[in-house]
């Protein structure tokens, strides 16, 4: 029973995940303070400083994840309220379109090479036939 609970438990958040959550939380608080009308400019500045203090930890955690790259377009879509899955589907469809284009070009080049070879082989046969007539 203990093993089943341990396996079903959510994995511990990574350092990057924790840093992201903290930065997002601070940014969310800053947004709410501004949205509701800050009691003073000092409160806004204090929240901006709190947010800025989360950035070094975020950068440090991100540097440890060299193999992870997030496209700017994905972040832009998420920022606009679009679902990340939509971005992924669009990228897969775009890759399929590029694949079809490349395959088409490869087929054209293959056919061109075969046509050239045919012309070359046909030209050699004609030249050989002309030599035989003389």
C-alpha positions in Angstrom: 0.0 0.0 0.0 2.8 2.4 0.9 4.5 1.7 -2.5 1.3 2.4 -4.4 0.9 5.8 -2.7 4.6 6.7 -3.4 4.2 5.8 -7.1 1.0 7.8 -7.4 2.4 10.9 -5.7 3.2 13.8 -7.9 7.0 14.2 -8.6 8.8 16.8 -6.7 9.0 20.1 -8.5 12.3 20.8 -10.2 14.5 23.8 -9.3 13.4 25.4 -12.6 9.7 24.7 -11.9 10.0 26.2 -8.4 11.8 29.3 -9.7 9.2 29.8 -12.4 6.4 29.4 -10.0 7.9 32.0 -7.7 8.6 34.5 -10.5 5.1 34.0 -11.9 3.6 34.4 -8.4 5.4 37.7 -7.8 4.4 39.0 -11.3 0.8 38.0 -10.6 0.8 39.9 -7.3 2.3 42.9 -9.0 -0.4 42.7 -11.7 -3.2 42.5 -9.1 -1.8 45.5 -7.1 -1.7 47.6 -10.3 -5.1 46.3 -11.4 -6.8 47.1 -8.1 -5.1 50.5 -7.8 -1.9 50.5 -5.7 -2.2 52.3 -2.4 1.1 54.0 -3.3 3.9 54.1 -5.8 6.2 52.7 -3.2 4.1 49.5 -3.0 4.4 49.0 -6.8 8.2 49.6 -6.6 8.5 47.2 -3.8 6.6 44.5 -5.8 8.8 45.2 -8.9 11.8 44.7 -6.7 10.4 41.4 -5.3 9.8 40.2 -8.8 13.3 41.3 -9.9 14.8 39.3 -7.0 13.3 36.1 -8.4 15.1 36.5 -11.7 18.6 35.5 -10.7 17.3 32.1 -9.3 15.3 31.6 -12.4 18.3 32.3 -14.6 20.5 30.0 -12.5 17.9 27.2 -12.7 17.4 27.7 -16.4 21.2 27.5 -17.1 21.2 24.0 -15.6 18.6 22.9 -18.2 20.8 23.3 -21.3 18.8 20.8 -23.4 15.5 22.6 -23.0 14.6 25.2 -25.6 11.2 27.0 -25.6 10.4 28.8 -28.8 9.5 32.4 -28.4 6.4 31.9 -30.6 5.1 29.4 -28.0 5.6 31.8 -25.2 3.8 34.5 -27.2 0.9 32.2 -27.9 0.6 31.2 -24.2 0.8 34.9 -23.3 -2.2 35.6 -25.7 -4.2 32.9 -23.9 -3.8 30.2 -26.6 -3.2 26.6 -25.7 0.3 25.2 -26.1 -1.0 22.1 -27.8 -2.3 24.2 -30.7 1.3 25.5 -31.2 2.6 21.9 -31.2 0.0 20.8 -33.7 0.8 23.7 -36.0 4.5 22.9 -35.9 3.8 19.3 -36.8 1.6 20.3 -39.7 4.3 22.8 -40.9 6.9 20.0 -40.7 4.7 17.8 -42.8 4.3 20.5 -45.4 8.1 21.0 -45.5 8.6 17.3 -45.8 6.2 17.1 -48.7 8.0 20.0 -50.5 11.4 18.4 -49.9 10.1 15.0 -51.1 8.7 16.7 -54.2 12.0 18.4 -55.0 13.9 15.1 -54.5 11.5 13.4 -56.9 12.0 16.1 -59.5 15.8 15.9 -59.2 15.7 12.1 -59.5 13.5 12.3 -62.6 15.8 15.0 -64.0 18.9 12.8 -63.4 17.2 9.8 -65.0 16.2 12.0 -68.0 19.8 13.3 -68.4 21.2 9.7 -68.1 18.7 8.6 -70.8 19.7 11.4 -73.1 23.3 10.7 -72.5 22.8 6.9 -73.1 20.7 7.7 -76.2 23.3 10.2 -77.5 26.1 7.6 -77.1 24.0 5.0 -79.0 23.3 7.4 -81.9 27.0 8.4 -82.1 27.9 4.7 -82.2 25.4 4.1 -84.9 26.7 7.0 -87.0 30.3 5.6 -86.7 29.1 2.2 -87.9 27.4 3.7 -91.0 30.7 5.4 -92.2 
